[in-house]
C-alpha cells in the first residue's frame, strides 16, 4: 500500500486550472521529485499535500487514511512535514532554541521561560540529535540570524526532522544557495534517503537526478510523465516541455 495516494486532485483559481485531475502514488521509503516549468502548479500541489490549500476536487490519502479535509497541524502530527522555499526560522533564537520549539510543538509541552526549558532533557536531547543529523552540532548556541543561508536551510531541516516525520515535503530546499551549499545540502538529503519518504520540488536538475528514485513532470497542473530518472532524461516529450528549456 502506498504511503501517500492522491486521486484526481483538482485546484482552480478562476479560469486557471492549477492542478488538473492529478493522480499520484508514493511508496514508503521513496524519494520522488516533482519538476516542471514555472507556473506548472508545483507549489500549489505541495500546498494541497501539506494542508495549506484546500483542493476543489479529488482525495488525498496518507497511510490509508483520507486526510483531504485535515489542516496542516493535524497532518504534521500524523507525520507529514513541509519545508519552504523561503527559510522560516526565528532569527533571534539560537539554533538549539529553534529546534526545541519544534520538539515542544510536537510533544505538546508548555513552557514560558527559556531558562527552565533549556534544562529540560525531553526538549534538548531530541533537538541536539536533530542538529547533529544536519551537521549543525557545532552551532547549537549560535543565533539563527548569524548562520549562513545554507546553514539556515539546514536548521530548518533539523526543525522538520525533530518532529519525527514519516514524509518530508521539500519545496525547493536548494533555493538561493551557492554551488557549494547546494552540494552540501544534496549530500545531506542523500544521507536521509530510505530513512524518510520524500517529495522533492526542485529546479536544480543535478540535485534532482542525484536524489530521485522516480520523477513526475508537471505541466499546466497535469502529470505528463512519471518514471525513473534515466527514462525521464531520455523522454522527448519531457525535454520539449521542460528539460530542453534553457530558462
N, C-alpha and C positions, 0 to 999 in steps of 0.2 A: 504494500500500500504506500502511496506517495505521502511524504510529509506535508507537502503543500499541493493542493489541487485547485485549479482555477477553471471555471466553466462559463464560457460565453459572457465574459465580463464586458460591460459597456459603460462608457462615460462620455457625456455630451456637454459641450459649452455652447449653447445656442445652436447654430448650424454646424459647428465644428464637432466632429466625432474624434475625441482624443484617444479612446480605447474602443476598438471595433470588433466585438464578438471574439474576445481574446481567450484562448484555451492554453493551459499550461500545467505541467506536472513536474514536481521536484522530488526525486527520491532522496531519502535521508543520506547525508554524507556527501552529496554532490555540490560542486561549485559551478554555478550556472551564470553565465554572463548574458546581459541583455544590451545589445548595441543597436544603433540606428542614427540617422542624421538628426540634426537639431529640429525640434518640432515633431519628432516621431511619436511622442507621448510617453517617453520612458519615465520621467519624474512623476507624471500623472499616474502611471501604473504602479510605481513604488508607493506613492501616497495612498492608493487604494489597498495595497497589500498590507501597509502598516496601520491602516485605520484612520488616517488623517483626511482622506477624501472618500465620500460615500459614492459608490457606483450607482448608475441609473438602471443597471440590469446585470444579471448574472450572479454567480455564487463563488465564495472563497471558502475552502475547507483547509483546516490546519490539524494534522494528526487525526483525521477522520471526523473532526467536529466543525460544523459550519460556524464561521466567525464573521460572515458578511455584515451583521448589524453591530458588531462589537467595536468599541473605540480603541484608541492607541494604548491606554493604560491596561485594559483587560488583555489585549494581545501581548503586551510586553510581559505581563505576569505569567502568561502561558508559554513564554519563551521566544517570542518573535520580536526582535530588536532591530532598530534602524539607526544608521549613522547618516549624516547630512553632508551636502555639498559644501556648505559654509560651516566652519568649525563652531561648535556650540559648547563652550566651556565657560566656567566662571573665572575671569581673568585675575581677580584679586585673591582668589583662593590658591593654595598650593596644589601641586599635582595630587598629593595624597588626599587632601580635603575634597577635591573634585570627585575622586573615585569613591571616597567614603560616602558622599551624598548619594551616589548611585547605589551603593550597597544598602544604605539606610532605606532608600525608596523601595527596594525590592524585599527587604527583610521586615519592613513595617515598623522599625524603631522610631521613636520620637525623642528628639533632644533639642535643646535651645542654645546650649553653650558649647563652643568648640573645645574648651579645656577639658571637661569631663569626657567628651566624646573621643578625643584623641587618646584617651587611656582605655578605651573600650575595645578589647581584643576581637569581639564579634564584628566590629566595623573595620578595624585597622588591618587585621590579618588577611581577609579576602581582598582588601584594597591594595595592600602591598603585593600580594600574589598577582593580581591583575596587572599592576605596573611592571612587575618583573617580566611577565609574559610578553609585554610590548617593548621591552628594553629601556624602560624609564626608571629602573630601580635606583639609579644614582641621582635622580631628580625629585625625590619624594617631597622635599620641603622647598622646592623652587616654585614661586608663583607662576601660574599658567601664562600670565602676560609676558614673562621673561623667557619663555620657551620659544624656540624657532618654530616656524609654521609647520614643518614636518613633524616636530615633536608634539605640537598641539593636536595634530591629527592622530598621532599615536596615543595621546592622552584620551582623546575622545573614544578611540577604540577600546582602551582599557576600561572606560566607564561603561561601555556596552558589554564587555566581557564580564564585568563584575556582577552583572545581573543574571549570570549563568544562562545565556540564551541557547536555544536549540537551532534557531535560524537567524543568520545575520543578513540584513538588507543594507547593502553598502552602496550608497548613492554618490558616485564619483569620489572615492576615497583618495585619489591622487590629485584632485583639483588644486591648482595653484602651487604645486610642488616643483622644485628644481629636479633635474635629472637624477642627481644622487639621492635626493629624498624619495623620489618615485621608486627607484630601485630598492631602497631600504624598506619602504612600505610593501612593495611587491614580495620581497623576501619574507617579510613578517607574515603576510597573508598566506604565502605558500606553506609556512610552518603551521598555520591553523587549519589547512585542508584536512579533511576527513574527521577532524575533531568537531567541526561545526559544519552544518549545511549553510551554504552562502548563495545569495543572489547578488550579483555584481553589475552595477550600471557604471560604465567607464568609457571614456573616449580614447584612452591610451591603448592602442591596439597591441603594442608589445606586451603590456601587462595582461591584457585580456587573453591573448594566445598562450601566455605562460601559465595563467591561473585556471582557466575554464576547463571543465570536463565536457560541457556542452555549451553552445551559444545559440541564443534566439535573436533573430534580426527583426526589429520592429520598424515599420514604415507606415506613416499615417495611421497609427494605432492598431495596425494589423500585423500579425505574425506571418512573415513571408518565408521564413526558413528556420529550422531548428535542427542542429546536427553537431557532430564533433568538430573541433576547431579546424582540422585539416580539410574537411569537406566544405565547411563554411568559407574558408580561404579560397578554395578552388571553384566555388559556385559563381557562374557568370551572372546569374540574377542578383546575387548579393553584391558582387563587385559593381554592377551597374547602379544598384540602389544606394550603395554606401561605401564599400571599401575602395572603389575606384574614384571616389570623390576626393579631390585634393584639399577641400576645405577642412 
